[in-house]
Amino acid sequence: MNGPRNTPLVSVIVPMYGVEDYIACCAESLFAQTYPAVEFLFVDDGGKDRTVEILRGVLERQDPDLQARVRIISKANEGLPRARKTGLDAAAGDYIFHLDADDWVEPDAVERLVREALRTDADLVYFDFWKEYGSRHKLDRERAYSEQDKERWMKRLYNDRAYGYVWCKFARKALYRDIFVPRYNMHEDIVFSTQLIWRASRIVQLSVPLVHYRRTNASSATRVDKGTRRIQSARNILDLCANDGPEVAVVRKEMIRKASWNAFRYDRSLFDTYPFLRKEAPLILRLSGV
């Protein structure tokens, strides 16, 4: 059940796959949150390691009230985007907060985000984060955007000048209604973020680092070979184009440009799989001879 206006319920969604070395740190940081109206949805995406066992061990050390607010959802392996969708389908909250299972958060992260969302009546609050490199870390932040220039933000997602990460965007659950869900892991969050930004009527920046983004996880999707990542990225972008939602018209040129270069360099069969790509990328096709 959703919380009252002054204490809305927040659904924290954590997809899990092969993160036995990191899940304890992630879960402990979430269970230490100072905001009380939170439900925690851990989605086990068919992992074969000890991730769920370790998570249950951490959970057993918590008080009964917190234990009652935690769900571990197990499913067949379908990849990160479908795991996120499984969490969204189960979420009862007024707001959605994503966290990757190899990262961790500040103890007052949810409290700060709720306070800012209520203070500004924001649909989407985005915030700073730390990039963690073992013994050192680096503060990172997005540029300042608002609902007035969200089209510029959306376009920058496709030329590597903005962060598409969903875990640094705190959003009303209503923004996720009937959202298009990509199939592949690479740049899946750009596909989600494009739609969230477009749908948000009020966008607010909170200049506080709240998430610790681990950059040393050797099992992360970013460690997959470059060609596979670029092909997955192109397919996710082209699938969103084919879905043809209202947000696509704003950034279609940028999407086609990014996907067509990846298709040309790594998998030219995509020009046949997505006929509109051949039609809409004439310059790249002329240069490549495809």
Buried (B, 14 or more C-beta within 10 A) or exposed (E): EEBEEEEBBBBBBBBBBBBBBBBBBBBEBBBBBEBBBBBBBBBBBEBEBBBBEBBBEBBEEBEEEBEEBBBBBEEEEEBBBBBBBBBBEBBEBBBBBBBBBBBBBBBBBBBBBBBBBBEBEBBBBBBBBBBBEEEEBEEBBBEEBEBEEBBEBBBBBBEEEBBBBBBBBBBBBEBBEEBBBBBBBBBBBBBBBBBBBBBBEBBBBBEBBBBBBBBEBEBBBEEEEEEBBBBBBBBBBBBBBEBEBEBBEBBBEBBBBBBBBBBBBBBEEBBEEBEBBBEBBEEBBEEBEB
